[in-house]
């Protein structure tokens, strides 16, 4: 019998469906401004930036100085990268591929 992931439920599905419905950066700003506090958005942005830096080999000290994030949070992000579901790596690779295919401005 397959084990059900407790994080997967109709309310979470609806939240992710809402994320997937956003088509522009402005829609994202508007939705996340209503959904999250400024601090929560900032924390998520810092985590993504720290993950990018970890994936290119930056040290914890370099990340702390650049992103102003705690070593405990960096360590948690690193564990996710090493042993997690692959979400950080997948998103960062997609963003990198999109950047590589954008026309020069």
Buried (B, 14 or more C-beta within 10 A) or exposed (E): EEEEEEEEEEEEEEEEEEEEEBEEEEEEEEBBEEEEEEEEBEBEEBBBBBBBBBBEEBEBEEBBEEBEBBEEBBEBBBEBBEEEEEEBBEEBEEEEEEEEEEEEE
